[in-house]
Amino acid sequence: MVTNQGKESSAASSLTGQCEGYWETVIHTIMEGLMVVNPEGSIVAVNPAMERLTGYTREELVGQPCTILNCDRCRGFNPRDPQRQCTLFKKGGVRRIRCVLTKKDGSTLPFLKNAAVLKDDQGHVSGAVETLTDLTEVLARDRVITRLRRELYREDGFHGLVGRSPVMLQLFQLLTSTASSEAPVILYGESGTGKELAATALHRLSPRTRGPFIKVNSAALNQSLLESELFGHVKGAFTGADRTRVGRFEAAHRGSIFLDEIGDLPLDTQAKLLRVLQEKVIEKVGDHRPVPVDVRIITATNKDLHHLMDEGAFREDLYFRINVIPIHIPPLRERQEDIPLLVEHFLERSAAKTQKRITARRPETPGPQRVSREELVEALRAAQGQKSKAAGLLGVSRVTLWKWLKEHNVQVETVVRG
């Protein structure tokens, strides 16, 4: 007669046997590298992930001392030496230790190590098992986050705007004090001065920072579909409107909307924008039901709105609605002392993007201060008319070469033909 306890024991034994058969499949499937070492520190087993991470094949690793991987946390230690015993065998395991090993090709691999000793039935240490988790992508993301934080909060910048000239410091202070207001802001500035960055800073520093920040480039939108983009439309409003669509203003509810190139808005769209500012409601295209919106409006332009108003291309009433807090973004020519900072900023961004270090340009070997016409012609002939090569032969820049050509009235084409 078989008891319930006997049945359970038999079932457990059967399940254990099945699980033991699965271990090899599990070990070969996991993405973490796995390595087993004996008490002397020699490698006795690795999984395919370990081969992939280190660049070594199983045959190259098994039988070798674990020092073949040149782990920075294990250098100088020996599993059997009581004086210099590694932490793994001394404490019975390690958890979440960041290490760096050297791959077969000489490159390094940052990884997270977890390890534990293995003991036999009598409690004697028979070896150890280690798992390695690749941290390459994690560290790359950390570097990007660190760089972005540094750009955001750098002492010589302000939310992406770089500079510490008096005009920029004044701008940073104005943006900070303006951010807490609900009044419309208009940003004036030439192309490339950072109007979008300034608008982003206004939103981030405002009480609406947890709300959406919607950007709209008025000049880039299809003029025939501009109102649909801004205010949305209902199904069947026009040919192709096969569904109801939420517009940019509705999407920005309880947040901020940034209307760039506001001077390019058509007059009829300007009238509808004026209603949004006055009544805080929108109407979808094809529908006359008002939809309330709670949005702070930030606009920007690189055009002279007064000139546009004189030409009848911009509504005067809209101008006074959006021009409540005007902020001027200075061009670089008005803050030339910021040029070194900007150069450094863009070099850092390029280095982070390409994962390559940019070294300083080597100083040019000082060339002659002046050159005779004969020396100039000789260099051009030797360079077969190539100006860059001729400048290099003379030890000067292309600009200096060009000045000498003009000074001596030398025509490169004539020299080459001669």
Sine and cosine of phi, psi and omega as CSV:
sin_phi,cos_phi,sin_psi,cos_psi,sin_omega,cos_omega
0.00,0.00,0.78,-0.63,-0.03,-1.00
-0.99,-0.14,0.83,-0.56,0.01,-1.00
-0.99,0.14,0.25,-0.97,0.07,-1.00
-0.87,0.50,-0.62,0.78,0.00,-1.00
-0.89,0.46,-0.62,0.78,0.02,-1.00
-0.92,0.40,-0.62,0.78,0.03,-1.00
-0.89,0.45,-0.69,0.73,0.00,-1.00
-0.89,0.45,-0.66,0.75,0.00,-1.00
-0.90,0.43,-0.64,0.77,0.00,-1.00
-0.92,0.40,-0.67,0.75,0.01,-1.00
-0.90,0.43,-0.65,0.76,-0.01,-1.00
-0.90,0.44,-0.66,0.75,0.01,-1.00
-0.90,0.44,-0.65,0.76,0.01,-1.00
-0.90,0.43,-0.68,0.73,-0.01,-1.00
-0.91,0.42,-0.64,0.77,0.02,-1.00
-0.89,0.46,-0.65,0.76,0.02,-1.00
-0.90,0.44,-0.65,0.76,0.04,-1.00
-0.90,0.44,-0.69,0.72,-0.03,-1.00
-0.88,0.47,-0.64,0.77,0.02,-1.00
-0.88,0.48,-0.52,0.85,0.04,-1.00
-0.96,0.27,-0.35,0.94,-0.02,-1.00
-1.00,0.09,-0.35,0.94,-0.15,-0.99
-0.84,0.55,-0.65,0.76,-0.03,-1.00
-0.89,0.46,-0.65,0.76,0.04,-1.00
-0.90,0.43,-0.68,0.74,0.01,-1.00
-0.87,0.49,-0.75,0.67,-0.04,-1.00
-0.88,0.47,-0.61,0.79,-0.01,-1.00
-0.98,0.20,-0.26,0.97,-0.05,-1.00
-1.00,-0.06,-0.54,0.84,-0.11,-0.99
-0.89,0.46,0.53,-0.85,-0.05,-1.00
-0.99,0.16,-0.37,0.93,0.02,-1.00
-0.97,0.25,0.58,-0.82,0.10,-0.99
-0.94,0.33,0.63,-0.77,-0.01,-1.00
-0.76,-0.65,0.71,-0.70,-0.02,-1.00
-0.65,-0.76,0.69,-0.72,0.07,-1.00
-0.92,-0.40,0.76,-0.65,0.03,-1.00
-0.85,-0.53,0.44,-0.90,0.07,-1.00
-1.00,0.03,0.09,-1.00,-0.06,-1.00
-0.86,0.52,-0.37,0.93,0.03,-1.00
-1.00,0.10,-0.08,1.00,0.02,-1.00
1.00,0.01,0.18,0.98,0.05,-1.00
-1.00,0.07,0.60,-0.80,-0.02,-1.00
-0.98,0.22,0.79,-0.62,-0.01,-1.00
-0.92,-0.40,-0.29,0.96,0.01,-1.00
-0.32,-0.95,0.56,-0.83,0.11,-0.99
-0.62,-0.79,0.37,-0.93,0.07,-1.00
-0.98,-0.22,0.18,-0.98,-0.03,-1.00
-0.85,0.53,-0.57,0.82,0.01,-1.00
-0.89,0.46,-0.56,0.83,0.03,-1.00
-0.92,0.40,-0.62,0.79,0.06,-1.00
-0.90,0.44,-0.67,0.74,-0.02,-1.00
-0.91,0.41,-0.66,0.75,-0.06,-1.00
-0.94,0.35,-0.62,0.79,-0.11,-0.99
-1.00,-0.09,-0.33,0.94,-0.06,-1.00
1.00,0.09,-0.14,0.99,0.05,-1.00
-1.00,0.04,0.51,-0.86,0.14,-0.99
-0.99,0.10,0.25,-0.97,0.02,-1.00
-0.86,0.52,-0.67,0.75,-0.03,-1.00
-0.90,0.44,-0.51,0.86,0.00,-1.00
-0.98,0.21,-0.37,0.93,-0.05,-1.00
-0.99,-0.11,-0.71,0.71,-0.07,-1.00
-0.89,0.45,0.77,-0.64,-0.02,-1.00
1.00,-0.08,-0.22,0.98,0.01,-1.00
-1.00,0.00,0.45,-0.89,0.09,-1.00
-0.92,0.38,0.51,-0.86,-0.04,-1.00
-0.89,0.46,-0.27,0.96,0.03,-1.00
-0.92,0.39,-0.17,0.98,0.04,-1.00
-0.86,0.51,-0.45,0.90,-0.03,-1.00
-1.00,0.09,-0.15,0.99,0.09,-1.00
0.79,0.61,0.74,0.67,0.01,-1.00
-0.92,0.38,0.75,-0.67,-0.08,-1.00
-0.92,0.40,-0.39,0.92,0.00,-1.00
-1.00,0.03,-0.12,0.99,-0.08,-1.00
-0.92,-0.40,-0.08,1.00,-0.08,-1.00
-0.89,0.46,0.74,-0.68,0.05,-1.00
1.00,0.05,-0.01,1.00,-0.01,-1.00
-0.96,-0.27,0.39,-0.92,-0.01,-1.00
-0.63,-0.77,0.79,-0.62,-0.04,-1.00
-0.82,0.57,-0.53,0.85,-0.10,-1.00
-1.00,-0.10,-0.19,0.98,-0.06,-1.00
-1.00,0.08,0.92,-0.38,-0.02,-1.00
-0.87,0.50,-0.49,0.87,-0.04,-1.00
-0.98,0.18,-0.54,0.84,-0.06,-1.00
-0.80,-0.60,0.63,0.77,-0.03,-1.00
-0.96,0.28,0.66,-0.75,-0.04,-1.00
-0.94,0.34,0.39,-0.92,-0.08,-1.00
-0.86,0.52,-0.59,0.81,-0.03,-1.00
-0.84,0.55,-0.78,0.63,-0.04,-1.00
-0.99,0.14,-0.35,0.94,0.02,-1.00
-0.98,0.22,-0.67,0.74,-0.08,-1.00
-0.96,-0.27,-0.13,0.99,0.03,-1.00
1.00,-0.02,0.02,1.00,0.03,-1.00
0.28,-0.96,0.26,-0.97,0.12,-0.99
-0.68,-0.74,0.50,-0.87,-0.02,-1.00
-0.73,-0.68,0.76,-0.65,0.13,-0.99
0.78,0.63,0.80,0.60,0.06,-1.00
-0.99,-0.16,0.80,-0.60,0.04,-1.00
-0.99,0.13,0.79,-0.62,-0.03,-1.00
-0.67,-0.74,0.16,-0.99,0.09,-1.00
-0.71,-0.70,0.79,-0.62,0.06,-1.00
-0.91,-0.41,0.22,-0.98,0.03,-1.00
-0.97,-0.26,0.84,-0.54,-0.02,-1.00
-0.98,0.21,0.16,-0.99,-0.04,-1.00
-0.86,0.51,-0.59,0.81,-0.04,-1.00
-0.99,0.14,0.06,1.00,0.03,-1.00
1.00,-0.07,-0.22,0.97,0.04,-1.00
-0.97,0.23,0.24,-0.97,-0.04,-1.00
-0.96,-0.27,0.43,-0.90,0.01,-1.00
-0.76,-0.65,0.92,-0.40,0.12,-0.99
-0.98,0.20,0.70,-0.72,-0.04,-1.00
-0.51,-0.86,0.26,-0.97,0.05,-1.00
-0.96,-0.28,0.82,-0.57,-0.07,-1.00
-0.96,-0.27,0.72,-0.70,0.23,-0.97
-0.80,-0.60,0.72,-0.70,-0.07,-1.00
-0.49,-0.87,0.43,-0.90,0.04,-1.00
-0.49,-0.87,0.52,-0.85,0.04,-1.00
-0.98,0.22,0.43,-0.90,0.07,-1.00
-0.94,-0.33,0.70,-0.71,-0.03,-1.00
-0.83,-0.56,0.52,-0.86,0.04,-1.00
-1.00,0.09,-0.10,-1.00,-0.06,-1.00
-0.90,0.44,-0.40,0.91,0.01,-1.00
-1.00,-0.01,0.01,1.00,0.03,-1.00
1.00,0.03,0.15,0.99,0.02,-1.00
-1.00,0.09,0.64,-0.77,0.02,-1.00
-0.92,0.39,0.84,-0.55,-0.01,-1.00
-0.94,-0.34,-0.07,1.00,-0.01,-1.00
0.40,-0.92,-0.34,-0.94,0.01,-1.00
-0.43,-0.90,0.43,-0.90,0.06,-1.00
-0.85,-0.53,0.68,-0.73,-0.02,-1.00
-0.80,-0.60,0.63,-0.77,0.13,-0.99
-0.89,-0.46,0.64,-0.77,-0.05,-1.00
-0.84,-0.54,0.84,-0.55,0.03,-1.00
-0.96,-0.30,0.84,-0.54,-0.04,-1.00
-0.91,0.42,0.80,-0.60,-0.01,-1.00
-0.95,-0.30,0.17,0.98,-0.09,-1.00
-0.84,0.55,-0.78,0.63,-0.04,-1.00
-0.93,0.36,-0.59,0.81,0.01,-1.00
-0.89,0.46,-0.72,0.69,-0.01,-1.00
-0.92,0.38,-0.56,0.83,0.05,-1.00
-0.90,0.44,-0.67,0.74,0.05,-1.00
-0.91,0.42,-0.63,0.78,0.03,-1.00
-0.87,0.49,-0.65,0.76,0.01,-1.00
-0.91,0.42,-0.65,0.76,0.02,-1.00
-0.90,0.43,-0.70,0.71,0.01,-1.00
-0.89,0.46,-0.68,0.74,0.02,-1.00
-0.88,0.47,-0.68,0.74,0.01,-1.00
-0.90,0.44,-0.68,0.73,0.00,-1.00
-0.90,0.43,-0.65,0.76,0.05,-1.00
-0.90,0.44,-0.64,0.77,0.00,-1.00
-0.91,0.42,-0.63,0.77,0.03,-1.00
-0.92,0.38,-0.57,0.82,-0.06,-1.00
-0.96,0.29,-0.62,0.78,-0.12,-0.99
-0.90,-0.44,0.23,0.97,-0.03,-1.00
-0.87,0.48,0.55,-0.84,-0.07,-1.00
-0.90,0.44,-0.46,0.89,-0.02,-1.00
-0.98,-0.18,0.37,0.93,0.01,-1.00
-0.53,-0.85,0.02,-1.00,-0.07,-1.00
-0.44,-0.90,0.98,-0.18,0.05,-1.00
0.77,0.63,0.72,0.69,0.03,-1.00
0.99,-0.10,-0.36,0.93,0.07,-1.00
-0.99,0.13,0.84,-0.55,-0.10,-1.00
-0.97,-0.24,0.74,-0.67,0.06,-1.00
0.41,-0.91,0.44,-0.90,0.14,-0.99
-0.63,-0.78,0.39,0.92,0.12,-0.99
-0.95,0.32,0.34,-0.94,-0.02,-1.00
-0.82,0.57,-0.64,0.77,-0.03,-1.00
-0.93,0.37,-0.55,0.84,0.01,-1.00
-0.97,0.25,-0.63,0.77,0.06,-1.00
-0.88,0.48,-0.61,0.79,0.05,-1.00
-0.92,0.40,-0.62,0.79,0.04,-1.00
-0.90,0.44,-0.71,0.71,-0.01,-1.00
-0.86,0.51,-0.67,0.75,0.00,-1.00
-0.91,0.41,-0.64,0.77,0.00,-1.00
-0.92,0.39,-0.66,0.75,0.02,-1.00
-0.90,0.45,-0.64,0.77,0.00,-1.00
-0.90,0.44,-0.71,0.70,-0.03,-1.00
-0.95,0.31,-0.49,0.87,-0.03,-1.00
-0.98,0.17,-0.43,0.90,-0.12,-0.99
-0.86,0.51,-0.58,0.82,-0.07,-1.00
-0.97,0.26,-0.21,0.98,-0.02,-1.00
-0.99,0.14,0.38,-0.93,0.09,-1.00
-0.99,-0.17,-0.05,1.00,-0.06,-1.00
-0.94,0.35,0.53,-0.85,0.05,-1.00
-0.89,0.46,0.59,-0.81,0.01,-1.00
-0.86,-0.52,0.66,-0.75,0.13,-0.99
-0.86,-0.51,0.75,-0.66,-0.03,-1.00
-0.97,-0.26,0.86,-0.51,0.05,-1.00
-0.98,-0.21,0.69,-0.72,0.04,-1.00
0.11,-0.99,0.43,-0.90,0.03,-1.00
-0.94,0.33,0.25,-0.97,0.03,-1.00
-0.87,0.49,0.72,-0.69,0.04,-1.00
1.00,0.04,0.07,1.00,-0.03,-1.00
-0.99,0.10,-0.24,0.97,0.06,-1.00
0.96,-0.28,0.52,0.85,-0.02,-1.00
-0.90,0.43,-0.64,0.77,0.01,-1.00
-0.92,0.40,-0.62,0.78,0.06,-1.00
-0.89,0.45,-0.64,0.77,0.02,-1.00
-0.90,0.43,-0.66,0.75,0.03,-1.00
-0.90,0.43,-0.65,0.76,0.04,-1.00
-0.89,0.46,-0.66,0.75,0.03,-1.00
-0.89,0.46,-0.66,0.76,0.03,-1.00
-0.86,0.51,-0.66,0.75,0.01,-1.00
-0.94,0.34,-0.71,0.71,-0.04,-1.00
-0.88,0.47,-0.56,0.83,-0.06,-1.00
-1.00,0.02,-0.07,1.00,-0.09,-1.00
-1.00,0.00,0.25,-0.97,0.10,-1.00
-0.90,0.45,-0.23,0.97,-0.01,-1.00
-1.00,-0.02,0.20,0.98,-0.13,-0.99
-0.85,0.52,-0.47,0.88,0.03,-1.00
-0.99,0.15,-0.17,0.98,0.04,-1.00
-1.00,0.04,0.07,-1.00,-0.03,-1.00
-0.94,0.33,0.46,-0.89,0.11,-0.99
-0.82,-0.57,0.96,-0.29,-0.10,-1.00
-0.97,-0.25,0.80,-0.60,0.00,-1.00
-0.96,-0.27,0.68,-0.73,0.00,-1.00
-0.71,-0.70,0.84,-0.55,0.12,-0.99
-0.99,-0.14,0.97,-0.24,-0.10,-0.99
-0.87,0.49,-0.56,0.83,-0.05,-1.00
-0.96,0.27,-0.41,0.91,-0.08,-1.00
-1.00,0.05,-0.26,0.96,-0.06,-1.00
-0.99,0.16,0.55,-0.84,0.09,-1.00
-0.89,0.46,0.86,-0.51,-0.11,-0.99
-0.87,0.49,-0.56,0.83,-0.02,-1.00
-0.94,0.34,-0.40,0.92,-0.01,-1.00
-0.93,-0.38,0.23,0.97,-0.10,-1.00
-0.87,0.49,-0.73,0.68,-0.02,-1.00
-0.90,0.43,-0.60,0.80,0.05,-1.00
-0.91,0.42,-0.63,0.78,0.03,-1.00
-0.90,0.43,-0.68,0.73,-0.07,-1.00
-0.98,0.22,-0.68,0.73,-0.16,-0.99
-0.92,-0.39,-0.13,0.99,0.00,-1.00
1.00,0.08,0.11,-0.99,0.05,-1.00
-0.52,-0.86,0.30,-0.95,0.05,-1.00
-0.99,-0.17,0.32,-0.95,0.01,-1.00
-0.86,0.51,0.74,-0.67,0.02,-1.00
0.99,0.13,0.13,0.99,-0.04,-1.00
-0.91,0.42,-0.51,0.86,0.02,-1.00
-0.36,-0.93,0.15,-0.99,-0.02,-1.00
-0.86,0.50,0.82,-0.58,-0.01,-1.00
0.99,-0.13,-0.17,0.99,0.02,-1.00
-0.99,0.12,0.98,0.18,-0.09,-1.00
-1.00,0.05,-0.02,1.00,0.04,-1.00
-0.41,-0.91,0.35,-0.94,0.07,-1.00
-0.96,0.28,0.69,-0.73,-0.07,-1.00
-0.83,-0.56,0.66,-0.75,0.08,-1.00
-0.99,0.12,0.77,-0.64,0.01,-1.00
-1.00,0.08,0.06,-1.00,-0.06,-1.00
-0.90,0.43,-0.63,0.78,-0.01,-1.00
-0.91,0.41,-0.68,0.73,0.01,-1.00
-0.92,0.40,-0.58,0.82,0.03,-1.00
-0.92,0.38,-0.43,0.90,-0.03,-1.00
-1.00,-0.01,0.16,0.99,-0.04,-1.00
-0.80,0.60,0.77,-0.64,-0.03,-1.00
0.92,0.39,0.32,0.95,0.08,-1.00
-0.73,-0.69,-0.59,-0.81,-0.02,-1.00
-0.78,-0.62,0.49,-0.87,0.10,-0.99
-0.82,-0.57,0.70,-0.71,-0.01,-1.00
-0.93,-0.37,0.92,-0.39,0.00,-1.00
-0.98,-0.19,0.99,-0.14,0.01,-1.00
-0.99,0.11,0.45,-0.89,-0.02,-1.00
0.82,0.58,0.75,0.66,-0.05,-1.00
-0.87,0.49,-0.43,0.90,-0.01,-1.00
-0.93,0.37,-0.21,0.98,-0.01,-1.00
-1.00,-0.06,0.01,1.00,0.01,-1.00
-0.94,0.34,0.70,-0.71,0.09,-1.00
-0.90,0.44,0.40,-0.92,-0.07,-1.00
-0.87,0.49,-0.64,0.77,-0.03,-1.00
-0.93,0.38,-0.56,0.83,0.06,-1.00
-0.95,0.32,-0.55,0.83,0.07,-1.00
-0.87,0.50,-0.62,0.79,0.00,-1.00
-0.90,0.43,-0.65,0.76,0.01,-1.00
-0.94,0.33,-0.56,0.83,0.07,-1.00
-0.91,0.41,-0.61,0.79,0.04,-1.00
-0.88,0.48,-0.62,0.79,0.02,-1.00
-0.92,0.40,-0.62,0.79,0.04,-1.00
-0.87,0.49,-0.67,0.74,0.00,-1.00
-0.92,0.38,-0.60,0.80,-0.07,-1.00
-0.99,0.15,-0.69,0.73,-0.17,-0.99
-0.93,-0.36,-0.13,0.99,0.00,-1.00
0.86,0.50,0.60,0.80,0.06,-1.00
-0.67,-0.74,0.38,-0.93,0.10,-0.99
-0.80,-0.61,0.28,-0.96,0.14,-0.99
-0.80,-0.61,0.80,-0.60,0.05,-1.00
-0.93,0.36,0.49,-0.87,0.07,-1.00
-0.89,0.46,0.78,-0.63,-0.02,-1.00
1.00,0.04,0.12,0.99,-0.02,-1.00
-0.60,-0.80,0.57,-0.82,-0.02,-1.00
-0.92,-0.38,0.14,0.99,0.03,-1.00
-0.99,0.12,0.80,-0.60,-0.01,-1.00
-0.95,0.31,0.64,-0.76,0.04,-1.00
-0.89,-0.46,0.91,-0.41,-0.02,-1.00
-0.91,0.41,0.65,-0.76,0.07,-1.00
-0.71,-0.71,0.65,-0.76,0.04,-1.00
-0.92,-0.40,1.00,-0.07,-0.14,-0.99
-0.69,-0.72,0.69,-0.72,0.18,-0.98
-1.00,-0.04,0.76,-0.66,-0.08,-1.00
-0.98,-0.20,0.81,-0.59,0.11,-0.99
-0.86,-0.50,0.82,-0.57,-0.01,-1.00
-0.89,-0.46,0.24,-0.97,0.03,-1.00
-0.47,-0.88,0.46,-0.89,0.04,-1.00
-0.38,-0.92,0.48,-0.88,0.15,-0.99
-0.93,-0.36,0.23,0.97,-0.02,-1.00
-0.95,-0.31,0.25,-0.97,0.05,-1.00
-1.00,0.02,0.98,-0.21,-0.06,-1.00
-0.92,0.40,-0.52,0.86,0.06,-1.00
-0.88,0.48,-0.67,0.75,0.04,-1.00
-0.90,0.43,-0.66,0.75,0.03,-1.00
-0.90,0.43,-0.61,0.79,0.05,-1.00
-0.91,0.41,-0.64,0.77,0.03,-1.00
-0.88,0.47,-0.54,0.84,0.01,-1.00
-1.00,0.08,-0.08,1.00,-0.02,-1.00
0.98,0.18,0.27,0.96,-0.04,-1.00
-1.00,-0.10,-0.10,0.99,0.02,-1.00
-0.61,-0.79,0.73,-0.69,-0.07,-1.00
-0.94,0.33,0.73,-0.69,0.00,-1.00
-0.93,0.36,-0.61,0.79,0.00,-1.00
-0.92,0.39,-0.56,0.83,0.06,-1.00
-0.93,0.36,-0.63,0.78,0.01,-1.00
-0.83,0.55,-0.73,0.69,-0.03,-1.00
-0.94,0.35,-0.38,0.92,0.04,-1.00
-0.97,0.23,-0.61,0.79,-0.07,-1.00
-1.00,-0.04,-0.27,0.96,-0.08,-1.00
-1.00,-0.06,0.52,0.85,-0.03,-1.00
-0.92,0.39,-0.75,0.67,0.04,-1.00
-0.84,-0.55,1.00,-0.10,0.04,-1.00
-1.00,0.09,0.71,-0.70,0.03,-1.00
-0.78,-0.63,0.79,-0.62,-0.01,-1.00
-0.98,-0.18,0.79,-0.61,0.05,-1.00
-1.00,-0.09,0.89,-0.46,-0.10,-1.00
-0.95,0.32,0.62,-0.78,0.10,-0.99
-0.96,0.28,0.24,-0.97,-0.08,-1.00
-0.90,0.44,-0.51,0.86,-0.03,-1.00
-0.91,0.41,-0.30,0.95,0.04,-1.00
-1.00,-0.07,0.01,1.00,0.02,-1.00
-0.54,-0.84,0.82,0.58,-0.09,-1.00
-0.89,0.45,-0.36,0.93,0.03,-1.00
-0.92,0.39,-0.22,0.98,0.03,-1.00
-1.00,0.04,-0.09,1.00,-0.06,-1.00
-0.86,0.51,-0.72,0.70,0.04,-1.00
-0.86,0.52,-0.62,0.79,0.03,-1.00
-0.90,0.43,-0.65,0.76,0.00,-1.00
-0.92,0.38,-0.63,0.78,0.05,-1.00
-0.87,0.50,-0.73,0.68,0.02,-1.00
-0.88,0.47,-0.66,0.75,-0.01,-1.00
-0.87,0.50,-0.74,0.67,-0.05,-1.00
-0.96,0.29,-0.51,0.86,0.10,-1.00
-0.90,0.43,-0.67,0.74,0.03,-1.00
-0.89,0.46,-0.68,0.74,0.02,-1.00
-0.89,0.45,-0.68,0.74,0.00,-1.00
-0.91,0.42,-0.66,0.75,0.01,-1.00
-0.90,0.43,-0.65,0.76,0.00,-1.00
-0.93,0.37,-0.58,0.82,-0.04,-1.00
-0.96,0.29,-0.65,0.76,-0.05,-1.00
-1.00,-0.04,-0.11,0.99,-0.04,-1.00
0.86,0.52,0.52,0.86,0.03,-1.00
-0.80,-0.60,0.62,-0.79,0.05,-1.00
-0.99,0.13,0.74,-0.67,0.05,-1.00
-0.99,-0.13,0.90,-0.44,0.12,-0.99
-1.00,0.08,0.44,-0.90,-0.02,-1.00
-0.90,0.43,0.54,-0.84,0.00,-1.00
-0.93,0.37,0.69,-0.72,0.00,-1.00
-0.92,0.39,0.67,-0.74,0.02,-1.00
-0.91,0.42,0.63,-0.77,0.00,-1.00
-0.94,0.33,0.54,-0.84,0.09,-1.00
-0.93,0.36,0.81,-0.59,-0.05,-1.00
-0.83,0.55,0.80,-0.60,0.01,-1.00
-0.99,-0.12,-0.01,-1.00,0.00,-1.00
-0.92,0.40,0.55,-0.83,0.01,-1.00
-0.95,0.30,-0.54,0.84,0.03,-1.00
-0.63,-0.77,0.28,-0.96,0.00,-1.00
-0.56,-0.83,0.56,-0.83,0.02,-1.00
-0.98,0.19,0.27,-0.96,0.01,-1.00
-0.89,0.45,-0.63,0.78,0.00,-1.00
-0.89,0.45,-0.67,0.74,0.02,-1.00
-0.90,0.43,-0.61,0.79,0.00,-1.00
-0.91,0.41,-0.72,0.69,0.01,-1.00
-0.90,0.44,-0.65,0.76,0.00,-1.00
-0.89,0.47,-0.65,0.76,0.02,-1.00
-0.92,0.40,-0.64,0.77,0.01,-1.00
-0.91,0.42,-0.64,0.77,0.02,-1.00
-0.92,0.39,-0.64,0.77,0.02,-1.00
-0.91,0.42,-0.52,0.86,0.00,-1.00
-1.00,-0.02,0.07,1.00,0.00,-1.00
0.81,0.58,0.61,0.79,0.09,-1.00
1.00,0.09,0.00,1.00,0.01,-1.00
-0.99,0.16,0.92,-0.39,-0.12,-0.99
-0.89,0.45,-0.67,0.74,0.00,-1.00
-0.88,0.48,-0.67,0.75,-0.01,-1.00
-0.93,0.36,-0.64,0.77,0.02,-1.00
-0.90,0.43,-0.65,0.76,0.04,-1.00
-0.88,0.47,-0.64,0.77,0.02,-1.00
-0.90,0.43,-0.63,0.77,0.02,-1.00
-0.90,0.44,-0.54,0.84,-0.01,-1.00
-1.00,0.03,-0.17,0.99,0.03,-1.00
0.97,0.25,0.52,0.85,-0.01,-1.00
-0.74,-0.67,0.12,-0.99,0.04,-1.00
-0.99,0.12,0.22,-0.98,0.05,-1.00
-0.89,0.46,-0.56,0.83,0.01,-1.00
-0.89,0.45,-0.69,0.72,0.03,-1.00
-0.90,0.44,-0.67,0.74,0.04,-1.00
-0.86,0.51,-0.69,0.72,-0.01,-1.00
-0.88,0.48,-0.64,0.77,0.03,-1.00
-0.90,0.45,-0.66,0.75,0.00,-1.00
-0.93,0.38,-0.62,0.79,0.05,-1.00
-0.87,0.50,-0.66,0.75,0.00,-1.00
-0.94,0.34,-0.64,0.77,-0.03,-1.00
-0.90,0.44,-0.68,0.74,-0.04,-1.00
-1.00,-0.06,0.05,1.00,0.01,-1.00
0.81,0.59,0.77,0.64,-0.02,-1.00
-0.98,-0.21,0.81,-0.59,0.07,-1.00
-0.99,-0.15,0.87,-0.49,-0.07,-1.00
-0.84,0.54,-0.69,0.73,-0.03,-1.00
-0.87,0.50,-0.64,0.77,0.02,-1.00
-0.91,0.42,-0.65,0.76,0.00,-1.00
-0.90,0.43,-0.68,0.73,-0.03,-1.00
-0.92,0.39,-0.67,0.74,0.01,-1.00
-0.92,0.39,-0.55,0.83,-0.04,-1.00
-0.94,0.33,0.00,0.00,0.00,0.00
